[in-house]
Amino acid sequence: MTHAPTPAATLPAHRQLPIIDLSAADRGPRARALLHAQLHSAAHDVGFFQLIGHGVTRQETDRLLTAMRRFFALPEAERLALDNVHSPHFRGYTRTGDERTRGRRDWRDQLDIGAERPARVPGPGEPAYWWLEGPNQWPASLPELRTAALHWIERLSAVSERLLHELLASIGAPADFYDGVFGDRAHPQLKLVRYPGTAEDGADQGVGVHKDYGFLTLLLQDEVGGLQVQRDDGQFHDVPPIEGAFVVNLGELLEVATDGYLLATNHRVVSPPGGVERYSVPFFYNPRLDARVEPLPFPHAPAAPGVTDDPANPLFAEYGYNELKGKLRAHPLVARQHHAGLLTPA
């Protein structure tokens, strides 16, 4: 049943997500040590936290959100001209109900954007995941959207790199251990998402239960709320919006890299009530498609419990196969149009 989010101040303290100030890294050894203790606890115990002190300005945020709202206010024909069924790279506009999570439709529409690169068609013997590299689709009548979105990708890539360094340092690992899997060929992704309210049939799945499959996700959400995180009691708890904060969650690559010591946590979005729109901007900090993520050397490794085993969601050694698997499942219309018969490796 759809319901309004619980204000952060009224949630029990043990059910609120940790709030972490990244700027503490610049305030001397004691402040940085406290930051590391907070990061360690949040990543090991919860897998989610709210990030402040990240340096992204209100002006940058407003520029993106203004362009985003203008996009969703465009005539439907202009949005459908960017339908992702036109893109073998899974870029572009997805109509409400056309995306799937665990086989069920997600009641939202969105624009999928990635690093702006030329189309790459896999050659003989090359991995099929190279289909994921390619150009974005942009509305000709809204050039400011391209500018704002590509700036956001660049800006949040830098924030994510810094955050990952501090996170790895917080558990005693080399801060730069994974720098080599990013670089110029990293594969960041950005979604501009609108939730139009509960579906006509009453279904309230904005996005179904899932984990993200990269390193880090930084989510900008509006004041409406709807994001829920599964906590250690097995229940899903609201994540109340905090102005100026990013909701951060760890992806499956970090869970695998630490043998389960760091958590990738189930989460979902419950649709807002009918007649209420919710906007959100998730940014996914992902490595190169051909990256093989090596196990992380860190002193707490003997205490790692092992990776969560999900036979319905196998993880592959090369990152690109994991993203390709997810795209083929989430966007069946694109898969049928461009990739019929395409299989990821067993």
LUMTORDREN-914500 format. One record per residue (C-alpha): x, y, z; residue number from 0; residue in one letter. Coordinates in steps of 0.2 Angstrom, whole numbers. Layout:
REM residues N
<atom <X; Y; Z>; NUM; "A"> ...
***
This chain:
REM residues 346
<atom <0; 0; 0>; 0; "M"> <atom <7; 17; -5>; 1; "T"> <atom <10; 29; 10>; 2; "H"> <atom <19; 45; 14>; 3; "A"> <atom <37; 44; 19>; 4; "P"> <atom <41; 45; 38>; 5; "T"> <atom <50; 61; 42>; 6; "P"> <atom <68; 58; 47>; 7; "A"> <atom <66; 66; 64>; 8; "A"> <atom <52; 54; 69>; 9; "T"> <atom <61; 38; 64>; 10; "L"> <atom <69; 28; 78>; 11; "P"> <atom <87; 32; 78>; 12; "A"> <atom <92; 14; 74>; 13; "H"> <atom <81; 15; 58>; 14; "R"> <atom <88; 31; 51>; 15; "Q"> <atom <102; 29; 38>; 16; "L"> <atom <119; 36; 44>; 17; "P"> <atom <123; 54; 39>; 18; "I"> <atom <141; 56; 33>; 19; "I"> <atom <150; 72; 30>; 20; "D"> <atom <163; 69; 16>; 21; "L"> <atom <171; 86; 19>; 22; "S"> <atom <177; 79; 36>; 23; "A"> <atom <192; 72; 26>; 24; "A"> <atom <199; 89; 24>; 25; "D"> <atom <197; 95; 43>; 26; "R"> <atom <212; 86; 50>; 27; "G"> <atom <217; 69; 56>; 28; "P"> <atom <204; 68; 70>; 29; "R"> <atom <190; 72; 59>; 30; "A"> <atom <196; 61; 46>; 31; "R"> <atom <197; 46; 58>; 32; "A"> <atom <179; 49; 64>; 33; "L"> <atom <174; 50; 45>; 34; "L"> <atom <182; 33; 43>; 35; "H"> <atom <174; 25; 58>; 36; "A"> <atom <157; 31; 52>; 37; "Q"> <atom <160; 25; 34>; 38; "L"> <atom <166; 8; 40>; 39; "H"> <atom <151; 5; 50>; 40; "S"> <atom <139; 11; 37>; 41; "A"> <atom <146; 1; 23>; 42; "A"> <atom <148; -15; 34>; 43; "H"> <atom <132; -14; 44>; 44; "D"> <atom <120; -6; 32>; 45; "V"> <atom <126; -4; 14>; 46; "G"> <atom <117; 13; 13>; 47; "F"> <atom <120; 31; 20>; 48; "F"> <atom <116; 49; 17>; 49; "Q"> <atom <131; 59; 10>; 50; "L"> <atom <133; 78; 14>; 51; "I"> <atom <148; 89; 12>; 52; "G"> <atom <151; 82; -5>; 53; "H"> <atom <154; 99; -13>; 54; "G"> <atom <141; 98; -27>; 55; "V"> <atom <132; 116; -27>; 56; "T"> <atom <114; 120; -26>; 57; "R"> <atom <117; 129; -43>; 58; "Q"> <atom <123; 113; -51>; 59; "E"> <atom <108; 103; -44>; 60; "T"> <atom <95; 116; -49>; 61; "D"> <atom <102; 117; -67>; 62; "R"> <atom <100; 98; -69>; 63; "L"> <atom <83; 97; -60>; 64; "L"> <atom <76; 112; -71>; 65; "T"> <atom <82; 104; -87>; 66; "A"> <atom <75; 87; -81>; 67; "M"> <atom <58; 94; -77>; 68; "R"> <atom <58; 103; -94>; 69; "R"> <atom <61; 86; -103>; 70; "F"> <atom <47; 77; -94>; 71; "F"> <atom <36; 92; -99>; 72; "A"> <atom <40; 90; -117>; 73; "L"> <atom <26; 84; -129>; 74; "P"> <atom <25; 65; -128>; 75; "E"> <atom <30; 64; -147>; 76; "A"> <atom <46; 72; -143>; 77; "E"> <atom <50; 61; -129>; 78; "R"> <atom <45; 45; -139>; 79; "L"> <atom <57; 51; -153>; 80; "A"> <atom <71; 46; -141>; 81; "L"> <atom <63; 29; -137>; 82; "D"> <atom <77; 17; -131>; 83; "N"> <atom <70; 4; -143>; 84; "V"> <atom <80; 14; -156>; 85; "H"> <atom <96; 12; -147>; 86; "S"> <atom <106; -5; -147>; 87; "P"> <atom <116; 3; -132>; 88; "H"> <atom <100; 4; -121>; 89; "F"> <atom <101; 23; -121>; 90; "R"> <atom <86; 35; -122>; 91; "G"> <atom <68; 36; -116>; 92; "Y"> <atom <59; 22; -108>; 93; "T"> <atom <40; 24; -107>; 94; "R"> <atom <30; 21; -91>; 95; "T"> <atom <29; 2; -88>; 96; "G"> <atom <41; -3; -101>; 97; "D"> <atom <55; -7; -89>; 98; "E"> <atom <55; -23; -78>; 99; "R"> <atom <62; -28; -61>; 100; "T"> <atom <62; -47; -58>; 101; "R"> <atom <49; -48; -72>; 102; "G"> <atom <37; -36; -65>; 103; "R"> <atom <34; -19; -73>; 104; "R"> <atom <41; -3; -65>; 105; "D"> <atom <29; 11; -65>; 106; "W"> <atom <40; 26; -70>; 107; "R"> <atom <47; 33; -86>; 108; "D"> <atom <65; 39; -88>; 109; "Q"> <atom <79; 44; -99>; 110; "L"> <atom <95; 33; -98>; 111; "D"> <atom <111; 42; -101>; 112; "I"> <atom <130; 37; -101>; 113; "G"> <atom <147; 43; -106>; 114; "A"> <atom <145; 50; -123>; 115; "E"> <atom <155; 39; -134>; 116; "R"> <atom <154; 33; -152>; 117; "P"> <atom <144; 17; -155>; 118; "A"> <atom <155; 1; -153>; 119; "R"> <atom <149; -14; -162>; 120; "V"> <atom <157; -30; -155>; 121; "P"> <atom <168; -38; -168>; 122; "G"> <atom <171; -57; -170>; 123; "P"> <atom <176; -65; -154>; 124; "G"> <atom <173; -49; -144>; 125; "E"> <atom <162; -49; -129>; 126; "P"> <atom <144; -44; -132>; 127; "A"> <atom <144; -31; -118>; 128; "Y"> <atom <153; -19; -130>; 129; "W"> <atom <136; -15; -136>; 130; "W"> <atom <133; -5; -120>; 131; "L"> <atom <145; 9; -127>; 132; "E"> <atom <138; 21; -138>; 133; "G"> <atom <130; 38; -140>; 134; "P"> <atom <115; 45; -130>; 135; "N"> <atom <99; 52; -137>; 136; "Q"> <atom <95; 70; -134>; 137; "W"> <atom <80; 81; -137>; 138; "P"> <atom <84; 94; -150>; 139; "A"> <atom <73; 107; -142>; 140; "S"> <atom <82; 106; -125>; 141; "L"> <atom <101; 108; -128>; 142; "P"> <atom <103; 113; -109>; 143; "E"> <atom <99; 95; -104>; 144; "L"> <atom <114; 88; -113>; 145; "R"> <atom <125; 101; -105>; 146; "T"> <atom <118; 98; -87>; 147; "A"> <atom <118; 79; -88>; 148; "A"> <atom <135; 77; -95>; 149; "L"> <atom <142; 89; -82>; 150; "H"> <atom <133; 79; -68>; 151; "W"> <atom <141; 63; -74>; 152; "I"> <atom <158; 71; -73>; 153; "E"> <atom <155; 80; -57>; 154; "R"> <atom <148; 64; -48>; 155; "L"> <atom <162; 53; -55>; 156; "S"> <atom <174; 64; -46>; 157; "A"> <atom <164; 64; -30>; 158; "V"> <atom <162; 45; -31>; 159; "S"> <atom <181; 43; -34>; 160; "E"> <atom <185; 53; -18>; 161; "R"> <atom <171; 43; -8>; 162; "L"> <atom <178; 26; -14>; 163; "L"> <atom <195; 31; -9>; 164; "H"> <atom <189; 36; 9>; 165; "E"> <atom <179; 21; 10>; 166; "L"> <atom <193; 9; 6>; 167; "L"> <atom <204; 18; 18>; 168; "A"> <atom <191; 16; 31>; 169; "S"> <atom <193; -3; 31>; 170; "I"> <atom <212; -2; 30>; 171; "G"> <atom <213; -6; 12>; 172; "A"> <atom <224; 4; -1>; 173; "P"> <atom <214; 19; -6>; 174; "A"> <atom <219; 18; -24>; 175; "D"> <atom <217; -1; -26>; 176; "F"> <atom <203; 0; -39>; 177; "Y"> <atom <209; 16; -48>; 178; "D"> <atom <215; 5; -63>; 179; "G"> <atom <197; -2; -67>; 180; "V"> <atom <190; 16; -69>; 181; "F"> <atom <200; 29; -79>; 182; "G"> <atom <196; 36; -96>; 183; "D"> <atom <185; 20; -101>; 184; "R"> <atom <175; 19; -85>; 185; "A"> <atom <156; 16; -88>; 186; "H"> <atom <146; 28; -78>; 187; "P"> <atom <127; 29; -80>; 188; "Q"> <atom <114; 42; -76>; 189; "L"> <atom <95; 40; -75>; 190; "K"> <atom <83; 54; -75>; 191; "L"> <atom <67; 47; -68>; 192; "V"> <atom <49; 52; -65>; 193; "R"> <atom <37; 42; -55>; 194; "Y"> <atom <19; 47; -61>; 195; "P"> <atom <9; 40; -46>; 196; "G"> <atom <1; 23; -43>; 197; "T"> <atom <-3; 13; -58>; 198; "A"> <atom <-21; 12; -64>; 199; "E"> <atom <-23; -5; -58>; 200; "D"> <atom <-17; 0; -40>; 201; "G"> <atom <0; -8; -42>; 202; "A"> <atom <13; 3; -32>; 203; "D"> <atom <29; -4; -38>; 204; "Q"> <atom <39; 11; -43>; 205; "G"> <atom <54; 0; -44>; 206; "V"> <atom <55; -18; -38>; 207; "G"> <atom <67; -25; -25>; 208; "V"> <atom <84; -26; -32>; 209; "H"> <atom <103; -22; -28>; 210; "K"> <atom <114; -12; -39>; 211; "D"> <atom <128; -21; -48>; 212; "Y"> <atom <142; -8; -49>; 213; "G"> <atom <153; 0; -36>; 214; "F"> <atom <143; 15; -29>; 215; "L"> <atom <126; 23; -32>; 216; "T"> <atom <123; 41; -28>; 217; "L"> <atom <105; 46; -28>; 218; "L"> <atom <97; 63; -29>; 219; "L"> <atom <79; 62; -23>; 220; "Q"> <atom <66; 76; -22>; 221; "D"> <atom <55; 80; -7>; 222; "E"> <atom <41; 67; -11>; 223; "V"> <atom <51; 51; -5>; 224; "G"> <atom <47; 33; -8>; 225; "G"> <atom <64; 25; -8>; 226; "L"> <atom <64; 10; 5>; 227; "Q"> <atom <79; 0; 11>; 228; "V"> <atom <78; -17; 18>; 229; "Q"> <atom <86; -17; 35>; 230; "R"> <atom <92; -32; 46>; 231; "D"> <atom <75; -35; 53>; 232; "D"> <atom <70; -40; 35>; 233; "G"> <atom <58; -25; 34>; 234; "Q"> <atom <59; -11; 21>; 235; "F"> <atom <61; 6; 29>; 236; "H"> <atom <58; 23; 22>; 237; "D"> <atom <73; 34; 17>; 238; "V"> <atom <67; 52; 21>; 239; "P"> <atom <74; 65; 9>; 240; "P"> <atom <87; 77; 16>; 241; "I"> <atom <89; 92; 6>; 242; "E"> <atom <107; 93; -2>; 243; "G"> <atom <111; 75; 3>; 244; "A"> <atom <114; 61; -9>; 245; "F"> <atom <108; 43; -4>; 246; "V"> <atom <123; 32; -6>; 247; "V"> <atom <122; 13; -8>; 248; "N"> <atom <135; 0; -12>; 249; "L"> <atom <134; -11; -27>; 250; "G"> <atom <137; -29; -29>; 251; "E"> <atom <155; -27; -35>; 252; "L"> <atom <160; -21; -18>; 253; "L"> <atom <151; -35; -9>; 254; "E"> <atom <160; -47; -20>; 255; "V"> <atom <177; -39; -19>; 256; "A"> <atom <176; -40; 0>; 257; "T"> <atom <169; -57; 1>; 258; "D"> <atom <153; -50; 9>; 259; "G"> <atom <161; -38; 22>; 260; "Y"> <atom <154; -23; 13>; 261; "L"> <atom <135; -25; 10>; 262; "L"> <atom <125; -22; -6>; 263; "A"> <atom <108; -20; 1>; 264; "T"> <atom <90; -24; -6>; 265; "N"> <atom <80; -8; -10>; 266; "H"> <atom <64; -3; -19>; 267; "R"> <atom <54; 12; -23>; 268; "V"> <atom <35; 13; -18>; 269; "V"> <atom <25; 24; -30>; 270; "S"> <atom <18; 40; -24>; 271; "P"> <atom <-1; 42; -22>; 272; "P"> <atom <-11; 45; -38>; 273; "G"> <atom <-9; 63; -45>; 274; "G"> <atom <8; 65; -36>; 275; "V"> <atom <24; 65; -46>; 276; "E"> <atom <41; 60; -39>; 277; "R"> <atom <58; 64; -48>; 278; "Y"> <atom <74; 56; -44>; 279; "S"> <atom <92; 55; -52>; 280; "V"> <atom <102; 40; -48>; 281; "P"> <atom <120; 40; -54>; 282; "F"> <atom <130; 24; -55>; 283; "F"> <atom <149; 24; -53>; 284; "Y"> <atom <154; 9; -63>; 285; "N"> <atom <171; 3; -69>; 286; "P"> <atom <177; -1; -87>; 287; "R"> <atom <166; -14; -95>; 288; "L"> <atom <181; -26; -97>; 289; "D"> <atom <186; -24; -79>; 290; "A"> <atom <190; -39; -68>; 291; "R"> <atom <188; -34; -50>; 292; "V"> <atom <201; -42; -40>; 293; "E"> <atom <198; -46; -21>; 294; "P"> <atom <202; -32; -10>; 295; "L"> <atom <217; -34; 2>; 296; "P"> <atom <211; -28; 19>; 297; "F"> <atom <214; -33; 37>; 298; "P"> <atom <196; -37; 41>; 299; "H"> <atom <195; -50; 27>; 300; "A"> <atom <195; -65; 39>; 301; "P"> <atom <179; -59; 47>; 302; "A"> <atom <170; -58; 30>; 303; "A"> <atom <154; -69; 30>; 304; "P"> <atom <154; -73; 11>; 305; "G"> <atom <144; -66; -3>; 306; "V"> <atom <126; -67; -3>; 307; "T"> <atom <121; -82; -15>; 308; "D"> <atom <107; -78; -27>; 309; "D"> <atom <105; -92; -41>; 310; "P"> <atom <94; -81; -50>; 311; "A"> <atom <107; -67; -51>; 312; "N"> <atom <124; -75; -55>; 313; "P"> <atom <139; -63; -55>; 314; "L"> <atom <152; -64; -69>; 315; "F"> <atom <171; -60; -67>; 316; "A"> <atom <170; -46; -80>; 317; "E"> <atom <159; -31; -75>; 318; "Y"> <atom <152; -29; -93>; 319; "G"> <atom <143; -46; -92>; 320; "Y"> <atom <134; -41; -76>; 321; "N"> <atom <128; -24; -84>; 322; "E"> <atom <123; -33; -100>; 323; "L"> <atom <113; -46; -90>; 324; "K"> <atom <104; -32; -81>; 325; "G"> <atom <100; -22; -96>; 326; "K"> <atom <93; -37; -106>; 327; "L"> <atom <81; -42; -91>; 328; "R"> <atom <76; -24; -88>; 329; "A"> <atom <73; -19; -106>; 330; "H"> <atom <65; -33; -115>; 331; "P"> <atom <59; -22; -129>; 332; "L"> <atom <76; -16; -133>; 333; "V"> <atom <83; -34; -131>; 334; "A"> <atom <70; -41; -144>; 335; "R"> <atom <73; -27; -156>; 336; "Q"> <atom <92; -27; -156>; 337; "H"> <atom <99; -42; -147>; 338; "H"> <atom <87; -57; -150>; 339; "A"> <atom <96; -73; -145>; 340; "G"> <atom <110; -64; -136>; 341; "L"> <atom <116; -74; -121>; 342; "L"> <atom <128; -69; -107>; 343; "T"> <atom <140; -83; -103>; 344; "P"> <atom <136; -96; -90>; 345; "A"> 
***
